[in-house]
Amino acid sequence: MKPILTTEHLSMRPFAESDLDWLVSHRSDGDVSRYLGGAELQTPSFVLKRLRFYMDCFERLGFSMCLTTWNETGRAIGVSGLQPLEKTGHIEVGYSFEKEFWGKGLATEAAAAWLEFGFSKAGLERIVAVAEPANIGSTRVMEKLGMTFEKTSLSYGLQVVRYAVSKETFQKRNAETNPA
Ligand SMILES: CC(C)(COP(=O)(O)OP(=O)(O)OC[C@H]1O[C@@H](n2cnc3c(N)ncnc32)[C@H](O)[C@@H]1OP(=O)(O)O)[C@@H](O)C(=O)NCCC(=O)NCCS
């Protein structure tokens, strides 16, 4: 399947059911799923529901959480993308990477590309991100992208902080940091 988004180091393509084993294995790492509900939640049937949600989301909206591969080798190393949040329907940017790829700026690289995609190609006016407050790495990614704290709320049964950025703010900030 062709990528729908490519960055310097990463390519993102929609999920297929054949990715189930990879996604189960990715989420079964306790460090990866610490803030995704915990490793014990990540049974094949639970993960299959998430996978089908991602596929349905892509079908309906033309974007979704995507399998994210390392350009240098083609290896699947994470998940990143845009999806509607349960209940509110706000579109969130999300990311998770295999541990050995943490600390290389990849979540920031992926999320920045998804914000750009959301605002310039998918017609979105506002994108949010949510994380448990203790997930400092995730909230730092949000801050680096110019997203600002909005409120604390409940999402997927977890108490989370919600950050957001508007199209106008994101594009203005990009124009300031990358003048033509
Ligand atoms: C959160 C996560 C996506 C961050 O990915 P990453 O590729 O390591 O992030 P980046 O390298 O782009 O780092 C972005 C910033 O966060 C900081 N950061 C990353 N992890 C951190 C941590 N555990 N503690 C403190 N700061 C951290 C980095 O130093 C960097 O800030 P800086 O440029 O000011 O130094 C990664 O840890 C992960 O996959 N975690 C498991 C899944 C998850 O929790 N996803 C988010 C759910 S809301």
The ligand as an ORCA input file, in Angstrom:
! r2SCAN-3c Opt
* xyz 0 1
  C       5.936     10.021     23.704
  C       6.800      9.554     22.531
  C       5.903      9.423     21.301
  C       7.884     10.605     22.272
  O       8.574     10.205     21.086
  P      10.050     10.698     20.711
  O      10.252     10.387     19.262
  O      11.019     10.177     21.688
  O       9.882     12.279     20.914
  P      10.874     13.379     20.334
  O      12.247     12.788     20.198
  O      10.239     14.020     19.161
  O      10.956     14.372     21.576
  C      10.172     15.531     21.707
  C      10.589     16.265     22.971
  O      10.154     15.538     24.126
  C      11.244     15.279     24.981
  N      11.000     13.970     25.563
  C      10.728     12.811     24.913
  N      10.527     11.825     25.803
  C      10.694     12.376     27.029
  C      10.601     11.884     28.351
  N      10.313     10.586     28.593
  N      10.810     12.728     29.380
  C      11.082     14.045     29.164
  N      11.163     14.573     27.913
  C      10.982     13.756     26.880
  C      12.468     15.317     24.084
  O      13.630     15.597     24.827
  C      12.089     16.434     23.132
  O      12.224     17.691     23.727
  P      13.515     18.648     23.402
  O      13.586     18.745     21.902
  O      13.152     19.906     24.094
  O      14.680     17.921     23.980
  C       7.483      8.189     22.820
  O       8.083      8.251     24.093
  C       6.505      7.005     22.784
  O       6.306      6.400     21.747
  N       5.910      6.682     23.941
  C       4.965      5.577     24.035
  C       3.629      5.859     23.374
  C       2.980      7.121     23.912
  O       2.954      7.354     25.127
  N       2.429      7.914     22.996
  C       1.746      9.142     23.340
  C       0.408      8.857     23.849
  S      -0.412     10.362     24.294
*
